[in-house]
Amino acid sequence: MNQNRVRMRKESPARPGPVVYWMSRDQRVADNWALLFAQELALQRKDPLIVAFCLVPTFLGATMRQYRFMLDGLQEVKKQLAEKNIPFYVLSGSPEEELSAFLVRFGVGAVVTDFDPLRIKRVWKRAVADAIQIPFHEVDTHNIVPCWFASLKQEYAAYTFRPKIHRALPQFSDEFPLLQKHPVSWTQQATPVNWETMEKTLCVDESVSAVGWLASGETAARRQLDDFLANKLARYEEHRNDPNRDGQSNLSPYLHFGQLSAQRVALEVEKAKAGRRAKDAFLEELIVRRELSDNFCFYQKRYDTLDGVPNWARQTLDKHRKDARQYTYSLDEFEQAQTHDNLWNAAQKEMVQRGKMHGYMRMYWAKKILEWTESPEQALHTAQYLNDRYELDGRDPNGYVGILWSIGAVHDRPWPERPIFGKVRYMGAKGLASKFDTKAYLVWVDNLQ
């Protein structure tokens, strides 16, 4: 595999012992460069390979909806790993304590993990690296072009990021090798995972129920991809911004939890029977926009605050922070979809009921929160809270950057000045009506179960 996908988190003398893949962001067996690298390392050392996952009791406002989706997918991971002679451990608690103790207890010889730019994940990795005296590798298997290889600063926008990504894609768009049945067995008796017991360790809000319309796991992810390729890709460019067309891929939950590889999606899109314009429109979102979000969060430590927006955007929002608002709503009123705007309320209801709001509506939804709150800071908090609480793909670089784009013009340009928004791009209901049949959308949401 391309060694530019790998970086050394901690360089220490090698010692005998099993290789552990600390699975975190990329929860799959197939098409996983981190798992493949861990097996390659274990084969070179003639050691067993183990996969460990740390189930933390709370995570960035996630509810049982997101945990249920994740746990269902992990059960499939365990079964597939067993077929490859690779034991799977689920550790209950924080990685700083549980994983570090696990590595010591079993005399692990090396650790491999997957890449995540979010602050909390970086803190965990730093803590684990500080606690061990063995080699610790990190592999970016979430992005096609590794984030540190792209190496752009957060102030750059898509138009500067895009050409660099496109130049690098041929270097990284290789086909995945198959994961082997691991020839060296783990002699220790792996403790069976009691999923019910694991669920009881969680300290999350159970009032946000699991979704019923979208199954979890690698198999379901591949079915969703195949359906998109066969039935939606050809018309993606013309249908993607119309919620009534169901023209989007619905792959974001699978990509968020790493149950599906973005690189696999790109490879299959290129092989699909669809026009070049449709493919390019989808790949722009899948690769350029999605990886730009990872890049932003990797280089901008304040990716979830207004400190992370461009200087001109901060200045224009500050200039207009005292502008009169025709409407203002509390967090509870937003959450209960109790605004004067039926379209906004419908978007909120779609998210609450389905765990996924249409992407075009999510932009409108976030911008109206800015318009109807007392300050940009309050708007940012409200949007992030609701997004992370209800969206299956919340707590994600795409979510943080999408909200900062809507409220703070990250990766955008100044627009003509207007009240409240200043020079931040505005969206209104008339713009939506020019894109799709808004009345049909309202009827569809009203009929959701």
PEURVEN-V231528 format. One record per pair of residues at least 24 apart in sequence whose C-alpha atoms are under 8 Angstrom apart, sorted by sequence separation. I is the first residue (numbers start at 1). J is the second residue. D is the distance in Angstrom with one decimal. If there is no record, write none. Layout:
{{I | J | D} {I | J | D}}
//
This chain:
{{18 | 42 | 7.1} {110 | 134 | 5.5} {111 | 135 | 6.3} {112 | 136 | 5.8} {113 | 137 | 6.3} {114 | 138 | 5.5} {115 | 139 | 5.8} {116 | 140 | 7.9} {145 | 169 | 6.5} {225 | 249 | 7.3} {262 | 286 | 7.1} {344 | 368 | 7.8} {380 | 404 | 7.6} {109 | 134 | 6.1} {110 | 135 | 5.0} {111 | 136 | 4.7} {112 | 137 | 4.7} {113 | 138 | 4.9} {114 | 139 | 5.0} {115 | 140 | 4.7} {144 | 169 | 7.3} {224 | 249 | 7.7} {262 | 287 | 7.8} {108 | 134 | 8.0} {109 | 135 | 7.5} {110 | 136 | 6.1} {111 | 137 | 6.2} {112 | 138 | 5.7} {113 | 139 | 6.2} {114 | 140 | 5.7} {115 | 141 | 6.9} {224 | 250 | 7.4} {225 | 251 | 7.0} {112 | 139 | 7.3} {114 | 141 | 6.4} {115 | 142 | 7.0} {145 | 172 | 6.2} {224 | 251 | 7.0} {380 | 407 | 7.0} {19 | 47 | 6.8} {21 | 49 | 7.6} {23 | 51 | 6.5} {96 | 124 | 5.9} {100 | 128 | 5.9} {104 | 132 | 7.9} {114 | 142 | 7.8} {144 | 172 | 6.3} {379 | 407 | 7.7} {16 | 45 | 7.8} {18 | 47 | 5.2} {19 | 48 | 6.4} {20 | 49 | 6.0} {21 | 50 | 6.2} {22 | 51 | 6.0} {23 | 52 | 6.0} {24 | 53 | 6.3} {95 | 124 | 6.2} {96 | 125 | 7.9} {99 | 128 | 7.5} {103 | 132 | 8.0} {144 | 173 | 6.9} {17 | 47 | 6.4} {18 | 48 | 4.8} {19 | 49 | 5.0} {20 | 50 | 4.8} {21 | 51 | 4.7} {22 | 52 | 5.0} {23 | 53 | 5.2} {24 | 54 | 7.4} {221 | 251 | 7.2} {16 | 47 | 7.7} {17 | 48 | 7.6} {18 | 49 | 5.7} {19 | 50 | 6.2} {20 | 51 | 5.6} {21 | 52 | 6.3} {22 | 53 | 6.0} {23 | 54 | 8.0} {96 | 127 | 5.6} {100 | 131 | 6.5} {376 | 407 | 7.2} {1 | 33 | 7.9} {18 | 50 | 6.9} {20 | 52 | 6.8} {96 | 128 | 5.4} {100 | 132 | 7.0} {95 | 128 | 7.0} {221 | 254 | 6.0} {356 | 390 | 7.7} {357 | 391 | 7.5} {51 | 86 | 7.1} {53 | 88 | 7.8} {55 | 90 | 6.6} {57 | 92 | 7.6} {355 | 390 | 5.4} {356 | 391 | 5.3} {1 | 37 | 7.6} {50 | 86 | 5.7} {51 | 87 | 6.3} {52 | 88 | 5.8} {53 | 89 | 6.2} {54 | 90 | 5.9} {55 | 91 | 5.9} {56 | 92 | 6.2} {57 | 93 | 6.5} {218 | 254 | 7.9} {355 | 391 | 4.5} {356 | 392 | 6.4} {49 | 86 | 6.0} {50 | 87 | 5.4} {51 | 88 | 4.9} {52 | 89 | 4.7} {53 | 90 | 4.9} {54 | 91 | 4.7} {55 | 92 | 4.9} {56 | 93 | 4.7} {217 | 254 | 7.6} {355 | 392 | 5.3} {356 | 393 | 7.7} {366 | 403 | 6.4} {370 | 407 | 6.2} {48 | 86 | 7.9} {49 | 87 | 7.6} {50 | 88 | 6.3} {51 | 89 | 6.3} {52 | 90 | 5.9} {53 | 91 | 6.0} {54 | 92 | 5.9} {55 | 93 | 5.9} {56 | 94 | 5.5} {216 | 254 | 7.6} {221 | 259 | 6.7} {222 | 260 | 7.3} {352 | 390 | 5.6} {50 | 89 | 7.8} {52 | 91 | 7.1} {54 | 93 | 6.4} {55 | 94 | 7.4} {56 | 95 | 8.0} {221 | 260 | 6.1} {229 | 268 | 8.0} {234 | 273 | 7.5} {351 | 390 | 6.3} {352 | 391 | 7.7} {363 | 402 | 7.5} {367 | 406 | 5.4} {54 | 94 | 6.7} {225 | 265 | 7.2} {229 | 269 | 6.8} {234 | 274 | 4.6} {237 | 277 | 7.2} {351 | 391 | 6.4} {363 | 403 | 7.6} {366 | 406 | 6.0} {367 | 407 | 5.9} {54 | 95 | 6.0} {218 | 259 | 5.1} {233 | 274 | 6.6} {234 | 275 | 6.3} {237 | 278 | 5.2} {366 | 407 | 6.9} {217 | 259 | 5.9} {218 | 260 | 6.3} {230 | 272 | 7.9} {236 | 278 | 5.6} {229 | 272 | 6.4} {230 | 273 | 8.0} {235 | 278 | 6.5} {236 | 279 | 8.0} {328 | 371 | 8.0} {329 | 372 | 6.2} {330 | 373 | 7.6} {363 | 406 | 6.1} {54 | 98 | 7.6} {229 | 273 | 8.0} {234 | 278 | 5.8} {237 | 281 | 5.9} {328 | 372 | 4.4} {329 | 373 | 6.1} {54 | 99 | 7.1} {233 | 278 | 6.5} {234 | 279 | 7.7} {236 | 281 | 7.4} {237 | 282 | 7.4} {327 | 372 | 5.4} {328 | 373 | 5.1} {27 | 73 | 7.5} {28 | 74 | 7.9} {233 | 279 | 7.1} {236 | 282 | 7.0} {325 | 371 | 7.0} {326 | 372 | 7.6} {327 | 373 | 7.9} {328 | 374 | 6.7} {27 | 74 | 6.8} {325 | 372 | 6.5} {29 | 77 | 6.2} {325 | 373 | 7.8} {28 | 77 | 5.9} {233 | 282 | 7.8} {325 | 374 | 7.7} {371 | 420 | 6.4} {27 | 77 | 7.1} {370 | 420 | 8.0} {371 | 421 | 7.3} {29 | 80 | 6.9} {331 | 382 | 6.2} {335 | 386 | 7.0} {370 | 421 | 7.7} {29 | 81 | 6.9} {321 | 374 | 7.6} {322 | 375 | 8.0} {321 | 375 | 5.9} {321 | 376 | 7.2} {317 | 376 | 7.0} {367 | 426 | 7.1} {368 | 427 | 7.9} {367 | 427 | 6.8} {364 | 427 | 6.0} {364 | 428 | 7.3} {306 | 377 | 7.1} {305 | 377 | 7.8} {38 | 111 | 7.8} {38 | 112 | 5.9} {306 | 380 | 7.9} {37 | 112 | 7.8} {305 | 380 | 7.5} {35 | 112 | 7.9} {34 | 112 | 6.9} {34 | 113 | 6.4} {34 | 114 | 5.8} {343 | 429 | 7.6} {20 | 108 | 6.9} {26 | 114 | 6.7} {17 | 106 | 8.0} {18 | 107 | 7.4} {19 | 108 | 6.1} {22 | 111 | 6.9} {24 | 113 | 7.3} {25 | 114 | 6.5} {17 | 107 | 5.7} {18 | 108 | 5.0} {19 | 109 | 5.8} {20 | 110 | 6.4} {21 | 111 | 5.9} {22 | 112 | 6.0} {23 | 113 | 6.1} {24 | 114 | 6.5} {25 | 115 | 7.1} {173 | 263 | 7.1} {17 | 108 | 4.8} {18 | 109 | 5.5} {19 | 110 | 4.9} {20 | 111 | 4.9} {21 | 112 | 4.7} {22 | 113 | 4.8} {23 | 114 | 6.5} {25 | 116 | 6.6} {317 | 408 | 7.9} {16 | 108 | 7.6} {17 | 109 | 4.2} {18 | 110 | 7.0} {19 | 111 | 5.9} {20 | 112 | 6.2} {21 | 113 | 5.6} {22 | 114 | 7.4} {175 | 267 | 7.9} {16 | 109 | 5.3} {17 | 110 | 7.5} {19 | 112 | 7.6} {15 | 109 | 5.3} {173 | 267 | 7.6} {314 | 408 | 7.1} {14 | 109 | 6.6} {15 | 110 | 7.9} {84 | 179 | 7.8} {86 | 181 | 7.9} {309 | 404 | 7.0} {313 | 408 | 5.9} {325 | 420 | 7.6} {343 | 438 | 7.5} {350 | 445 | 6.2} {353 | 448 | 7.5} {14 | 110 | 7.4} {84 | 180 | 6.6} {85 | 181 | 5.9} {86 | 182 | 6.6} {304 | 400 | 5.9} {313 | 409 | 6.3} {323 | 419 | 6.4} {324 | 420 | 7.7} {346 | 442 | 6.2} {349 | 445 | 7.2} {353 | 449 | 7.5} {84 | 181 | 4.0} {85 | 182 | 5.5} {303 | 400 | 6.8} {304 | 401 | 7.9} {323 | 420 | 5.6} {83 | 181 | 7.2} {84 | 182 | 5.8} {85 | 183 | 7.6} {303 | 401 | 7.3} {306 | 404 | 7.7} {310 | 408 | 7.6} {322 | 420 | 7.9} {350 | 448 | 7.8} {86 | 185 | 7.6} {87 | 186 | 7.4} {309 | 408 | 5.6} {310 | 409 | 7.3} {320 | 419 | 6.5} {321 | 420 | 6.4} {343 | 442 | 6.8} {346 | 445 | 6.1} {85 | 185 | 6.7} {86 | 186 | 7.7} {297 | 397 | 6.3} {304 | 404 | 7.5} {309 | 409 | 6.8} {310 | 410 | 6.4} {320 | 420 | 5.1} {342 | 442 | 7.6} {346 | 446 | 7.8} {89 | 190 | 7.3} {309 | 410 | 5.4} {313 | 414 | 7.7} {320 | 421 | 7.0} {37 | 139 | 7.9} {88 | 190 | 7.7} {89 | 191 | 7.4} {306 | 408 | 6.8} {308 | 410 | 7.9} {312 | 414 | 7.9} {320 | 422 | 6.1} {87 | 190 | 6.6} {90 | 193 | 6.7} {294 | 397 | 5.6} {317 | 420 | 7.1} {319 | 422 | 7.5} {34 | 138 | 7.6} {89 | 193 | 7.2} {293 | 397 | 5.4} {294 | 398 | 7.4} {297 | 401 | 7.9} {317 | 421 | 6.4} {34 | 139 | 5.1} {293 | 398 | 5.4} {296 | 401 | 7.7} {316 | 421 | 7.6} {317 | 422 | 5.9} {33 | 139 | 6.9} {34 | 140 | 7.1} {92 | 198 | 7.0} {316 | 422 | 5.1} {317 | 423 | 7.9} {33 | 140 | 7.5} {34 | 141 | 5.9} {316 | 423 | 6.2} {317 | 424 | 7.9} {33 | 141 | 5.1} {290 | 398 | 6.2} {293 | 401 | 5.9} {316 | 424 | 7.7} {32 | 141 | 6.0} {92 | 201 | 7.3} {313 | 423 | 7.1} {313 | 424 | 6.7} {26 | 141 | 7.3} {243 | 358 | 6.1} {26 | 142 | 6.7} {142 | 258 | 7.1} {25 | 142 | 7.9} {243 | 360 | 7.8} {144 | 262 | 6.9} {241 | 359 | 7.5} {242 | 360 | 7.7} {243 | 361 | 7.9} {10 | 129 | 6.2} {15 | 134 | 7.4} {142 | 261 | 6.7} {143 | 262 | 6.8} {144 | 263 | 5.5} {241 | 360 | 5.5} {9 | 129 | 7.0} {13 | 133 | 7.9} {14 | 134 | 6.5} {141 | 261 | 7.8} {142 | 262 | 6.8} {143 | 263 | 7.3} {12 | 133 | 6.1} {13 | 134 | 6.5} {14 | 135 | 6.6} {12 | 134 | 5.0} {13 | 135 | 6.9} {11 | 134 | 7.2} {12 | 135 | 4.9} {165 | 288 | 7.0} {10 | 134 | 7.5} {11 | 135 | 5.0} {71 | 195 | 8.0} {10 | 135 | 5.5} {11 | 136 | 6.6} {9 | 135 | 7.8} {10 | 136 | 4.9} {162 | 288 | 5.9} {8 | 135 | 7.6} {9 | 136 | 5.3} {10 | 137 | 7.0} {161 | 288 | 7.3} {8 | 136 | 6.1} {9 | 137 | 5.4} {8 | 137 | 4.6} {9 | 138 | 6.3} {7 | 137 | 5.9} {8 | 138 | 6.2} {158 | 288 | 7.1} {6 | 137 | 6.7} {7 | 138 | 5.4} {158 | 289 | 7.1} {161 | 292 | 7.0} {6 | 138 | 5.7} {7 | 139 | 6.5} {6 | 139 | 4.5} {49 | 182 | 7.3} {5 | 139 | 5.5} {6 | 140 | 6.7} {48 | 182 | 7.6} {158 | 292 | 7.0} {5 | 140 | 5.5} {48 | 183 | 8.0} {49 | 184 | 7.7} {5 | 141 | 7.4} {48 | 184 | 5.0} {49 | 185 | 7.9} {50 | 186 | 7.8} {257 | 393 | 7.7} {47 | 184 | 6.1} {48 | 185 | 5.6} {49 | 186 | 7.3} {256 | 393 | 5.5} {46 | 184 | 6.8} {48 | 186 | 5.3} {253 | 392 | 5.6} {5 | 145 | 7.9} {39 | 179 | 7.8} {64 | 204 | 6.1} {77 | 217 | 7.9} {253 | 393 | 4.9} {256 | 396 | 6.9} {5 | 146 | 5.6} {63 | 204 | 5.3} {64 | 205 | 6.0} {65 | 206 | 7.6} {69 | 210 | 7.2} {76 | 217 | 6.4} {77 | 218 | 8.0} {154 | 295 | 7.0} {213 | 354 | 7.5} {252 | 393 | 6.3} {4 | 146 | 7.3} {62 | 204 | 7.0} {63 | 205 | 4.9} {64 | 206 | 5.0} {68 | 210 | 6.3} {76 | 218 | 7.4} {153 | 295 | 7.6} {154 | 296 | 4.8} {211 | 353 | 7.6} {33 | 176 | 7.8} {36 | 179 | 6.3} {39 | 182 | 7.6} {55 | 198 | 7.9} {61 | 204 | 7.9} {62 | 205 | 7.9} {63 | 206 | 6.3} {64 | 207 | 7.6} {65 | 208 | 5.8} {73 | 216 | 5.4} {74 | 217 | 7.3} {144 | 287 | 7.4} {152 | 295 | 6.9} {153 | 296 | 7.2} {154 | 297 | 7.8} {211 | 354 | 6.1} {5 | 149 | 8.0} {57 | 201 | 6.1} {58 | 202 | 6.6} {63 | 207 | 8.0} {64 | 208 | 6.3} {65 | 209 | 5.2} {66 | 210 | 7.3} {72 | 216 | 6.1} {73 | 217 | 4.0} {143 | 287 | 7.8} {147 | 291 | 7.5} {151 | 295 | 7.4} {211 | 355 | 6.6} {4 | 149 | 7.0} {31 | 176 | 5.8} {57 | 202 | 4.2} {58 | 203 | 5.8} {63 | 208 | 6.3} {64 | 209 | 6.5} {65 | 210 | 4.2} {72 | 217 | 6.6} {73 | 218 | 7.0} {150 | 295 | 7.7} {154 | 299 | 5.7} {31 | 177 | 7.8} {56 | 202 | 7.4} {57 | 203 | 5.2} {58 | 204 | 6.1} {64 | 210 | 6.7} {65 | 211 | 6.8} {69 | 215 | 7.9} {70 | 216 | 7.4} {145 | 291 | 8.0} {153 | 299 | 6.0} {154 | 300 | 5.8} {31 | 178 | 7.8} {57 | 204 | 7.2} {69 | 216 | 5.6} {147 | 294 | 7.0} {152 | 299 | 8.0} {153 | 300 | 7.9} {30 | 178 | 7.7} {143 | 291 | 6.3} {147 | 295 | 5.9} {30 | 179 | 7.3} {29 | 179 | 8.0} {147 | 298 | 7.7} {155 | 310 | 7.1} {18 | 186 | 7.9} {2 | 172 | 7.2} {117 | 294 | 6.3} {117 | 295 | 7.8} {118 | 297 | 6.5} {117 | 297 | 5.7} {118 | 298 | 7.1} {117 | 298 | 4.7} {119 | 301 | 7.1} {208 | 390 | 7.3} {73 | 259 | 7.2} {70 | 257 | 6.9} {28 | 218 | 6.5} {244 | 436 | 7.5} {242 | 435 | 6.7} {243 | 436 | 7.6} {244 | 437 | 7.5} {241 | 435 | 7.2} {242 | 436 | 5.4} {241 | 436 | 7.8} {244 | 440 | 6.9} {244 | 441 | 5.9} {243 | 441 | 6.7} {244 | 444 | 7.9} {31 | 260 | 7.9} {32 | 261 | 7.2} {27 | 257 | 6.2} {28 | 258 | 6.3} {31 | 261 | 6.2} {25 | 256 | 7.8} {26 | 257 | 6.2} {27 | 258 | 4.9} {28 | 259 | 4.9} {25 | 257 | 6.2} {26 | 258 | 3.8} {27 | 259 | 5.3} {28 | 260 | 7.0} {25 | 258 | 5.9} {26 | 259 | 6.5} {31 | 264 | 6.9} {158 | 411 | 6.7} {157 | 411 | 4.7} {156 | 411 | 7.1} {157 | 412 | 7.3} {155 | 411 | 7.6} {118 | 396 | 7.9} {118 | 397 | 7.3} {117 | 397 | 7.7} {65 | 355 | 8.0} {69 | 392 | 8.0} {61 | 385 | 7.4} {65 | 390 | 7.6} {66 | 391 | 7.9} {62 | 388 | 6.3} {63 | 389 | 6.2} {66 | 392 | 5.6} {61 | 388 | 6.2} {62 | 389 | 5.6} {63 | 390 | 7.7} {65 | 392 | 7.3} {60 | 388 | 7.4} {61 | 389 | 5.9} {62 | 394 | 8.0} {62 | 395 | 7.8} {60 | 395 | 6.6}}
//
